[in-house]
């Protein structure tokens, strides 16, 4: 950290009038609600489609529309906060999210629901960056690691419990209640925020009359991120570049985002401050946050899907298998926050990446006969690794940035995690499908009529079917169907193992990046914003 920044931090030791931990809980409420909403609607899609007389494919726009508007607002949150004030912006986002949640629950048709989800995503997109910036300014450097740990509990555990909670609400009430439950939390958050939070004295609001609005940058940011999110969300369903729709949107996304990089870099008053990436530590932290989102959401999709489709678990039972992992994160994050006051983030990141990679390699030992305890423990090991990543990444990211850049930095960090999660989901769903086809082809090559093991299996299955009253012809047909089903299950199992291997190697390759982060002192000797 530069001596100038150090002097500046010491010259204005502003502290809020309210206990900072009360502020941390107040702002974490809304963020937990928003992160939960990114995954809670997934399991309710069939019910939404049926309730609104829409097709299954059409109903997926309920998810896509939210993700698109959320991704667009994330990097713009710092710029918008500088105009209206961070407290006002945060309260506005909570209000918009809460009102649009109410409207989503009342939606009479799919078009109205999608429009309300766009508004909901826009409100939710500003919550996480604003909360990170509020926490960074509220806590002194020695306690910021612990503050980010509280925030991390909300961000990391919410996606894990979202599908289970959404399924329980849908089964016991109606899909509309997955939106209505946001209303009391949103109202409470607005009341607490209005009374507890204040902008620090060094936070400078820009006068709108003196602000040059970069409409070109704003338009291309929205176009590029919006089309990218649609490509990631719809790509596998439409067979990627075999679809003209996906190909066109992918080209628009690439051209728009390349233009944004050049335009915003040269702009004197950019909407997204890309010059922050001049700081090597901030750039590497964004890459690590991208990969954390990649592994977190990719594996959070794979594990429940594996348990429900391959092991025959119900949605509730698969959720219970993930629950110990959530408790592990809740227990370890405060410890990680404490360790950050004793050790540099680099070593905690090394431990976290190694543990996360090890857990994913451990999952490659899964088979179709594993028990509940094995699946739950694998998630616990993975959760332990994630706990050692989220807080140190955030701590390192803000370490060498001036505090007036907090909002801009937090927007980019959250964008990296969200886009990483979308890429992770797209990659594992595509890989799962393609590798299943590869393994089916390989396994089918061994199913020749001359294979004695195959013939013995068919004959044994035929006799078993005949003992249950089937005719000889019918029993033989069922025996062949049984063989086919077995081959498909084995091929799918092998494709899950391939996905776990891929995620494990991807995380392992990130370990050298940790040592490119600038050295810094732990605890108060480090300007963690």
TIDREN-20771 format. One record per residue (C-alpha): residue in one letter; x, y, z. Coordinates in pm, whole numbers. Example, Ala and Ser with C-alpha at 12.3 -4.5 7.8 and 13.67 -1.06 7.14 Angstrom:
{'A'; {1230; -450; 780}}
{'S'; {1367; -106; 714}}
# end
This chain:
{'X'; {0; 0; 0}}
{'X'; {131; 346; -81}}
{'X'; {228; 571; 209}}
{'X'; {-14; 833; 79}}
{'X'; {-306; 596; 116}}
{'X'; {-186; 494; 461}}
{'X'; {-169; 858; 572}}
{'X'; {-513; 926; 430}}
{'X'; {-663; 632; 619}}
{'X'; {-510; 749; 946}}
{'X'; {-603; 1112; 893}}
{'X'; {-975; 1043; 880}}
{'X'; {-1052; 754; 1117}}
{'X'; {-1427; 793; 1065}}
{'X'; {-1645; 544; 1247}}
{'X'; {-2024; 514; 1237}}
{'X'; {-2225; 617; 1543}}
{'X'; {-2393; 272; 1553}}
{'X'; {-2216; -51; 1644}}
{'X'; {-2071; -174; 1310}}
{'X'; {-2189; -533; 1371}}
{'X'; {-2549; -415; 1381}}
{'X'; {-2490; -246; 1044}}
{'X'; {-2335; -567; 909}}
{'X'; {-2641; -771; 1002}}
{'X'; {-2877; -507; 862}}
{'X'; {-2718; -496; 515}}
{'X'; {-2658; -872; 501}}
{'X'; {-3034; -935; 534}}
{'X'; {-3116; -791; 193}}
{'X'; {-2813; -948; 24}}
{'X'; {-2903; -1294; 154}}
{'X'; {-3255; -1242; 19}}
{'X'; {-3121; -1138; -322}}
{'X'; {-2868; -1421; -358}}
{'X'; {-3133; -1670; -246}}
{'X'; {-3362; -1546; -522}}
{'X'; {-3110; -1633; -793}}
{'X'; {-3163; -2005; -726}}
{'X'; {-3492; -2039; -539}}
{'X'; {-3705; -2017; -856}}
{'X'; {-3524; -2299; -1038}}
{'X'; {-3724; -2587; -893}}
{'X'; {-4052; -2397; -926}}
{'X'; {-4030; -2356; -1306}}
{'X'; {-4263; -2649; -1390}}
{'X'; {-4522; -2512; -1146}}
{'X'; {-4485; -2159; -1287}}
{'X'; {-4524; -2290; -1643}}
{'X'; {-4835; -2486; -1547}}
{'X'; {-4986; -2205; -1343}}
{'X'; {-4943; -1947; -1618}}
{'X'; {-5027; -2180; -1911}}
{'X'; {-4678; -2144; -2060}}
{'X'; {-4437; -2391; -2216}}
{'X'; {-4141; -2526; -2020}}
{'X'; {-3893; -2355; -2254}}
{'X'; {-4077; -2023; -2230}}
{'X'; {-4076; -2039; -1851}}
{'X'; {-3693; -2045; -1840}}
{'X'; {-3702; -1675; -1929}}
{'X'; {-3812; -1625; -1569}}
{'X'; {-3454; -1714; -1473}}
{'X'; {-3277; -1560; -1771}}
{'X'; {-3449; -1219; -1743}}
{'X'; {-3342; -1189; -1378}}
{'X'; {-2980; -1283; -1452}}
{'X'; {-2956; -1044; -1748}}
{'X'; {-3071; -733; -1562}}
{'X'; {-2870; -835; -1255}}
{'X'; {-2550; -865; -1460}}
{'X'; {-2604; -525; -1624}}
{'X'; {-2653; -335; -1298}}
{'X'; {-2360; -496; -1109}}
{'X'; {-2075; -306; -1277}}
{'X'; {-2281; 17; -1290}}
{'X'; {-2352; 25; -915}}
{'X'; {-2042; 228; -827}}
{'X'; {-2122; 497; -1084}}
{'X'; {-2487; 517; -979}}
{'X'; {-2391; 539; -610}}
{'X'; {-2163; 833; -682}}
{'X'; {-2460; 1026; -823}}
{'X'; {-2743; 952; -579}}
{'X'; {-2536; 858; -272}}
{'X'; {-2456; 508; -153}}
{'X'; {-2721; 492; 119}}
{'X'; {-2990; 624; -113}}
{'X'; {-2883; 385; -390}}
{'X'; {-2884; 87; -153}}
{'X'; {-3227; 173; -11}}
{'X'; {-3359; 229; -364}}
{'X'; {-3234; -114; -470}}
{'X'; {-3396; -282; -168}}
{'X'; {-3724; -98; -236}}
{'X'; {-3721; -191; -606}}
{'X'; {-3639; -553; -526}}
{'X'; {-3916; -576; -264}}
{'X'; {-4187; -409; -475}}
{'X'; {-4101; -613; -785}}
{'X'; {-4105; -934; -572}}
{'X'; {-4461; -848; -469}}
{'X'; {-4555; -785; -832}}
{'X'; {-4392; -1116; -938}}
{'X'; {-4615; -1298; -691}}
{'X'; {-4924; -1130; -837}}
{'X'; {-4827; -1176; -1205}}
{'X'; {-5131; -1293; -1407}}
{'X'; {-4930; -1415; -1707}}
{'X'; {-4576; -1505; -1812}}
{'X'; {-4501; -1174; -1989}}
{'X'; {-4584; -975; -1676}}
{'X'; {-4377; -1210; -1460}}
{'X'; {-4074; -1174; -1689}}
{'X'; {-4104; -792; -1683}}
{'X'; {-4124; -794; -1303}}
{'X'; {-3823; -1028; -1286}}
{'X'; {-3625; -778; -1494}}
{'X'; {-3706; -508; -1237}}
{'X'; {-3627; -749; -954}}
{'X'; {-3287; -833; -1106}}
{'X'; {-3209; -463; -1150}}
{'X'; {-3283; -397; -783}}
{'X'; {-3089; -703; -671}}
{'X'; {-2786; -618; -883}}
{'X'; {-2701; -314; -673}}
{'X'; {-2729; -481; -333}}
{'X'; {-2411; -689; -312}}
{'X'; {-2163; -422; -435}}
{'X'; {-2321; -161; -208}}
{'X'; {-2305; -390; 94}}
{'X'; {-1939; -472; 37}}
{'X'; {-1854; -102; 9}}
{'X'; {-2058; -21; 323}}
{'X'; {-1880; -294; 521}}
{'X'; {-1540; -180; 394}}
{'X'; {-1599; 175; 516}}
{'X'; {-1775; 76; 840}}
{'X'; {-1504; -153; 980}}
{'X'; {-1139; -71; 1057}}
{'X'; {-877; -268; 860}}
{'X'; {-814; -519; 1140}}
{'X'; {-1182; -622; 1152}}
{'X'; {-1274; -612; 785}}
{'X'; {-1191; -979; 735}}
{'X'; {-1447; -1072; 1000}}
{'X'; {-1701; -834; 843}}
{'X'; {-1657; -997; 503}}
{'X'; {-1704; -1333; 679}}
{'X'; {-2056; -1229; 784}}
{'X'; {-2126; -1120; 428}}
{'X'; {-1976; -1444; 296}}
{'X'; {-2215; -1657; 501}}
{'X'; {-2504; -1501; 312}}
{'X'; {-2347; -1520; -34}}
{'X'; {-2210; -1874; -15}}
{'X'; {-2490; -2052; 173}}
{'X'; {-2789; -1892; -3}}
{'X'; {-2736; -2070; -340}}
{'X'; {-2710; -2404; -158}}
{'X'; {-3038; -2375; 32}}
{'X'; {-3229; -2192; -243}}
{'X'; {-3342; -2496; -446}}
{'X'; {-3443; -2692; -135}}
{'X'; {-3636; -2401; 13}}
{'X'; {-3797; -2327; -322}}
{'X'; {-3908; -2688; -357}}
{'X'; {-4051; -2699; -4}}
{'X'; {-4246; -2375; -54}}
{'X'; {-4378; -2487; -392}}
{'X'; {-4484; -2829; -264}}
{'X'; {-4654; -2701; 50}}
{'X'; {-4795; -2366; -65}}
{'X'; {-4774; -2220; -417}}
{'X'; {-4494; -2093; -640}}
{'X'; {-4608; -1734; -577}}
{'X'; {-4481; -1755; -219}}
{'X'; {-4119; -1786; -335}}
{'X'; {-4158; -1417; -422}}
{'X'; {-4387; -1310; -138}}
{'X'; {-4136; -1423; 129}}
{'X'; {-3907; -1138; 17}}
{'X'; {-4155; -870; 123}}
{'X'; {-4117; -874; 506}}
{'X'; {-3738; -911; 477}}
{'X'; {-3724; -617; 234}}
{'X'; {-3938; -393; 454}}
{'X'; {-3726; -475; 761}}
{'X'; {-3407; -406; 565}}
{'X'; {-3533; -64; 448}}
{'X'; {-3630; 37; 802}}
{'X'; {-3295; -71; 946}}
{'X'; {-3094; 89; 665}}
{'X'; {-3273; 424; 694}}
{'X'; {-3197; 444; 1067}}
{'X'; {-2854; 284; 1093}}
{'X'; {-2651; 358; 780}}
{'X'; {-2488; 682; 673}}
{'X'; {-2245; 773; 400}}
{'X'; {-1893; 845; 534}}
{'X'; {-1777; 1208; 521}}
{'X'; {-1520; 1134; 252}}
{'X'; {-1786; 990; 20}}
{'X'; {-1833; 1259; -245}}
{'X'; {-2164; 1270; -433}}
{'X'; {-2141; 1413; -780}}
{'X'; {-2394; 1672; -886}}
{'X'; {-2606; 1539; -1171}}
{'X'; {-2583; 1873; -1354}}
{'X'; {-2203; 1845; -1352}}
{'X'; {-2196; 1474; -1441}}
{'X'; {-2126; 1367; -1795}}
{'X'; {-2339; 1059; -1862}}
{'X'; {-2164; 822; -2096}}
{'X'; {-2469; 699; -2287}}
{'X'; {-2253; 512; -2541}}
{'X'; {-2071; 316; -2271}}
{'X'; {-2393; 257; -2079}}
{'X'; {-2569; 123; -2388}}
{'X'; {-2289; -113; -2490}}
{'X'; {-2239; -240; -2133}}
{'X'; {-2608; -329; -2118}}
{'X'; {-2603; -485; -2464}}
{'X'; {-2282; -684; -2410}}
{'X'; {-2357; -821; -2064}}
{'X'; {-2724; -882; -2145}}
{'X'; {-2654; -1086; -2458}}
{'X'; {-2367; -1271; -2286}}
{'X'; {-2598; -1379; -2004}}
{'X'; {-2863; -1501; -2251}}
{'X'; {-2598; -1702; -2440}}
{'X'; {-2473; -1866; -2119}}
{'X'; {-2822; -1941; -1991}}
{'X'; {-2976; -2065; -2318}}
{'X'; {-2672; -2203; -2502}}
{'X'; {-2689; -2570; -2403}}
{'X'; {-3068; -2582; -2443}}
{'X'; {-3039; -2451; -2802}}
{'X'; {-2728; -2661; -2891}}
{'X'; {-2494; -2362; -2876}}
{'X'; {-2363; -2239; -3209}}
{'X'; {-2582; -2475; -3407}}
{'X'; {-2852; -2218; -3325}}
{'X'; {-2851; -1898; -3529}}
{'X'; {-3008; -1719; -3233}}
{'X'; {-2722; -1813; -2997}}
{'X'; {-2456; -1748; -3263}}
{'X'; {-2592; -1400; -3333}}
{'X'; {-2611; -1309; -2964}}
{'X'; {-2260; -1443; -2902}}
{'X'; {-2118; -1222; -3179}}
{'X'; {-2306; -921; -3043}}
{'X'; {-2175; -992; -2692}}
{'X'; {-1811; -1025; -2805}}
{'X'; {-1815; -713; -3023}}
{'X'; {-1999; -506; -2760}}
{'X'; {-1772; -605; -2472}}
{'X'; {-1455; -545; -2676}}
{'X'; {-1589; -203; -2766}}
{'X'; {-1667; -136; -2397}}
{'X'; {-1309; -220; -2295}}
{'X'; {-1159; 22; -2549}}
{'X'; {-1420; 294; -2496}}
{'X'; {-1422; 290; -2115}}
{'X'; {-1042; 274; -2095}}
{'X'; {-1009; 598; -2293}}
{'X'; {-1309; 775; -2140}}
{'X'; {-1225; 1044; -1884}}
{'X'; {-1546; 978; -1686}}
{'X'; {-1612; 606; -1738}}
{'X'; {-1919; 421; -1619}}
{'X'; {-1699; 119; -1537}}
{'X'; {-1354; 203; -1403}}
{'X'; {-1139; -53; -1586}}
{'X'; {-825; 126; -1470}}
{'X'; {-863; -60; -1141}}
{'X'; {-717; -361; -1322}}
{'X'; {-385; -182; -1336}}
{'X'; {-347; -308; -981}}
{'X'; {-219; -664; -1022}}
{'X'; {-368; -783; -695}}
{'X'; {-714; -655; -786}}
{'X'; {-697; -825; -1128}}
{'X'; {-590; -1160; -984}}
{'X'; {-857; -1133; -713}}
{'X'; {-1121; -1089; -984}}
{'X'; {-992; -1400; -1162}}
{'X'; {-1003; -1600; -839}}
{'X'; {-1353; -1472; -764}}
{'X'; {-1461; -1574; -1115}}
{'X'; {-1326; -1926; -1053}}
{'X'; {-1490; -1941; -708}}
{'X'; {-1826; -1865; -869}}
{'X'; {-1743; -2118; -1144}}
{'X'; {-1677; -2398; -894}}
{'X'; {-1946; -2298; -642}}
{'X'; {-2243; -2283; -878}}
{'X'; {-2112; -2555; -1109}}
{'X'; {-2085; -2805; -824}}
{'X'; {-2403; -2679; -656}}
{'X'; {-2583; -2774; -977}}
{'X'; {-2407; -3111; -1016}}
{'X'; {-2442; -3250; -664}}
{'X'; {-2822; -3225; -617}}
{'X'; {-2874; -3338; -977}}
{'X'; {-2648; -3639; -919}}
{'X'; {-2822; -3734; -595}}
{'X'; {-3172; -3702; -741}}
{'X'; {-3118; -3863; -1082}}
{'X'; {-2853; -4124; -1000}}
{'X'; {-2911; -4208; -633}}
{'X'; {-3289; -4164; -632}}
{'X'; {-3295; -3898; -358}}
{'X'; {-3590; -3664; -324}}
{'X'; {-3529; -3289; -354}}
{'X'; {-3560; -3260; 23}}
{'X'; {-3311; -3539; 92}}
{'X'; {-3056; -3398; -153}}
{'X'; {-3099; -3061; 18}}
{'X'; {-3030; -3225; 355}}
{'X'; {-2709; -3374; 211}}
{'X'; {-2594; -3022; 120}}
{'X'; {-2695; -2873; 454}}
{'X'; {-2385; -2984; 654}}
{'X'; {-2176; -2795; 399}}
{'X'; {-2372; -2479; 471}}
{'X'; {-2315; -2520; 846}}
{'X'; {-1945; -2580; 780}}
{'X'; {-1918; -2248; 598}}
{'X'; {-2105; -2067; 875}}
{'X'; {-1868; -2211; 1136}}
{'X'; {-1545; -2154; 943}}
{'X'; {-1600; -1805; 801}}
{'X'; {-1561; -1630; 1138}}
{'X'; {-1244; -1834; 1195}}
{'X'; {-1113; -1727; 855}}
{'X'; {-1192; -1366; 941}}
{'X'; {-991; -1404; 1262}}
{'X'; {-698; -1572; 1083}}
{'X'; {-680; -1281; 840}}
{'X'; {-579; -1061; 1132}}
{'X'; {-284; -1297; 1193}}
{'X'; {-182; -1416; 846}}
{'X'; {-157; -1270; 497}}
{'X'; {-444; -1359; 257}}
{'X'; {-203; -1540; 25}}
{'X'; {-161; -1838; 260}}
{'X'; {-530; -1870; 333}}
{'X'; {-601; -1863; -41}}
{'X'; {-345; -2137; -95}}
{'X'; {-514; -2353; 170}}
{'X'; {-861; -2282; 29}}
{'X'; {-774; -2363; -333}}
{'X'; {-590; -2681; -235}}
{'X'; {-879; -2798; -17}}
{'X'; {-1143; -2713; -280}}
{'X'; {-947; -2892; -552}}
{'X'; {-893; -3195; -324}}
{'X'; {-1268; -3214; -250}}
{'X'; {-1353; -3215; -621}}
{'X'; {-1096; -3488; -689}}
{'X'; {-1246; -3682; -398}}
{'X'; {-1586; -3667; -572}}
{'X'; {-1437; -3853; -869}}
{'X'; {-1451; -4162; -644}}
{'X'; {-1831; -4145; -635}}
{'X'; {-2024; -4443; -768}}
{'X'; {-2387; -4552; -783}}
{'X'; {-2366; -4722; -442}}
{'X'; {-2242; -4436; -221}}
{'X'; {-2442; -4368; 94}}
{'X'; {-2585; -4042; 231}}
{'X'; {-2293; -3985; 467}}
{'X'; {-2036; -4006; 186}}
{'X'; {-2221; -3748; -23}}
{'X'; {-2267; -3515; 275}}
{'X'; {-1900; -3538; 383}}
{'X'; {-1780; -3462; 31}}
{'X'; {-1983; -3141; 42}}
{'X'; {-1842; -3057; 387}}
{'X'; {-1483; -3080; 257}}
{'X'; {-1576; -2866; -43}}
{'X'; {-1748; -2608; 179}}
{'X'; {-1439; -2586; 399}}
{'X'; {-1231; -2496; 95}}
{'X'; {-1480; -2231; -16}}
{'X'; {-1480; -2077; 333}}
{'X'; {-1105; -2021; 302}}
{'X'; {-1148; -1847; -33}}
{'X'; {-1434; -1600; -26}}
{'X'; {-1315; -1369; 254}}
{'X'; {-941; -1368; 165}}
{'X'; {-1021; -1293; -202}}
{'X'; {-1229; -991; -102}}
{'X'; {-970; -880; 152}}
{'X'; {-686; -899; -101}}
{'X'; {-889; -724; -373}}
{'X'; {-936; -402; -177}}
{'X'; {-595; -401; -5}}
{'X'; {-414; -165; -241}}
{'X'; {-704; 43; -372}}
{'X'; {-793; 392; -243}}
{'X'; {-1114; 381; -43}}
{'X'; {-1300; 615; -280}}
{'X'; {-1282; 331; -534}}
{'X'; {-1471; 89; -305}}
{'X'; {-1801; 101; -493}}
{'X'; {-1648; 62; -838}}
{'X'; {-1430; -226; -718}}
{'X'; {-1712; -412; -545}}
{'X'; {-1928; -393; -858}}
{'X'; {-1657; -557; -1067}}
{'X'; {-1586; -823; -802}}
{'X'; {-1950; -925; -782}}
{'X'; {-1980; -924; -1160}}
{'X'; {-1681; -1162; -1178}}
{'X'; {-1847; -1403; -934}}
{'X'; {-2185; -1393; -1105}}
{'X'; {-2048; -1436; -1456}}
{'X'; {-1819; -1711; -1327}}
{'X'; {-2123; -1888; -1185}}
{'X'; {-2311; -1859; -1514}}
{'X'; {-2011; -1990; -1709}}
{'X'; {-1969; -2275; -1459}}
{'X'; {-2331; -2384; -1494}}
{'X'; {-2313; -2366; -1874}}
{'X'; {-1988; -2562; -1889}}
{'X'; {-2093; -2846; -1657}}
{'X'; {-2438; -2888; -1817}}
{'X'; {-2282; -2901; -2163}}
{'X'; {-2003; -3132; -2050}}
{'X'; {-2247; -3362; -1870}}
{'X'; {-2452; -3405; -2186}}
{'X'; {-2161; -3442; -2430}}
{'X'; {-1954; -3676; -2214}}
{'X'; {-2257; -3899; -2154}}
{'X'; {-2284; -3945; -2530}}
{'X'; {-1913; -4026; -2554}}
{'X'; {-1932; -4285; -2277}}
{'X'; {-2249; -4435; -2425}}
{'X'; {-2066; -4491; -2753}}
{'X'; {-1767; -4647; -2576}}
{'X'; {-1976; -4877; -2357}}
{'X'; {-2203; -4979; -2645}}
{'X'; {-1900; -5102; -2839}}
{'X'; {-1862; -5380; -2580}}
{'X'; {-2222; -5499; -2614}}
{'X'; {-2166; -5753; -2888}}
{'X'; {-2377; -6071; -2918}}
{'X'; {-2060; -6278; -2866}}
{'X'; {-1989; -6121; -2527}}
{'X'; {-2048; -6406; -2275}}
{'X'; {-2105; -6167; -1981}}
{'X'; {-2376; -5983; -2175}}
{'X'; {-2547; -6308; -2276}}
{'X'; {-2537; -6436; -1917}}
{'X'; {-2693; -6109; -1793}}
{'X'; {-2971; -6118; -2054}}
{'X'; {-3050; -6483; -1985}}
{'X'; {-3059; -6425; -1609}}
{'X'; {-3280; -6117; -1647}}
{'X'; {-3511; -6305; -1886}}
{'X'; {-3560; -6589; -1640}}
{'X'; {-3630; -6339; -1362}}
{'X'; {-3894; -6166; -1576}}
{'X'; {-4056; -6497; -1664}}
{'X'; {-4092; -6590; -1297}}
{'X'; {-4306; -6276; -1260}}
{'X'; {-4551; -6398; -1524}}
{'X'; {-4408; -6242; -1843}}
{'X'; {-4406; -6431; -2173}}
{'X'; {-4076; -6549; -2317}}
{'X'; {-4077; -6277; -2586}}
{'X'; {-4183; -6007; -2341}}
{'X'; {-3926; -6115; -2083}}
{'X'; {-3645; -6101; -2342}}
{'X'; {-3750; -5754; -2451}}
{'X'; {-3755; -5632; -2091}}
{'X'; {-3414; -5788; -2031}}
{'X'; {-3266; -5589; -2321}}
{'X'; {-3436; -5273; -2189}}
{'X'; {-3277; -5339; -1849}}
{'X'; {-2933; -5367; -2010}}
{'X'; {-2987; -5042; -2199}}
{'X'; {-3095; -4859; -1882}}
{'X'; {-2789; -4994; -1698}}
{'X'; {-2554; -4876; -1973}}
{'X'; {-2713; -4527; -1973}}
{'X'; {-2675; -4501; -1594}}
{'X'; {-2311; -4607; -1610}}
{'X'; {-2238; -4362; -1893}}
{'X'; {-2403; -4079; -1701}}
{'X'; {-2209; -4171; -1386}}
{'X'; {-1883; -4156; -1581}}
{'X'; {-1979; -3812; -1718}}
{'X'; {-2034; -3681; -1363}}
{'X'; {-1686; -3806; -1274}}
{'X'; {-1546; -3622; -1578}}
{'X'; {-1715; -3300; -1462}}
{'X'; {-1567; -3332; -1112}}
{'X'; {-1222; -3396; -1262}}
{'X'; {-1255; -3088; -1484}}
{'X'; {-1358; -2861; -1195}}
{'X'; {-1079; -3000; -976}}
{'X'; {-810; -2935; -1238}}
{'X'; {-948; -2586; -1310}}
{'X'; {-919; -2490; -941}}
{'X'; {-577; -2655; -906}}
{'X'; {-444; -2439; -1190}}
{'X'; {-535; -2127; -991}}
{'X'; {-289; -2201; -709}}
{'X'; {14; -2040; -883}}
{'X'; {-189; -1719; -925}}
{'X'; {-197; -1678; -546}}
{'X'; {176; -1608; -539}}
{'X'; {140; -1326; -792}}
{'X'; {-65; -1129; -538}}
{'X'; {137; -848; -378}}
{'X'; {273; -916; -34}}
{'X'; {93; -737; 245}}
{'X'; {83; -731; 621}}
{'X'; {-200; -905; 803}}
{'X'; {-446; -729; 1028}}
{'X'; {-432; -357; 1086}}
{'X'; {-110; -310; 893}}
{'X'; {-306; -368; 576}}
{'X'; {-546; -117; 423}}
{'X'; {-830; -355; 349}}
{'X'; {-1121; -167; 194}}
# end
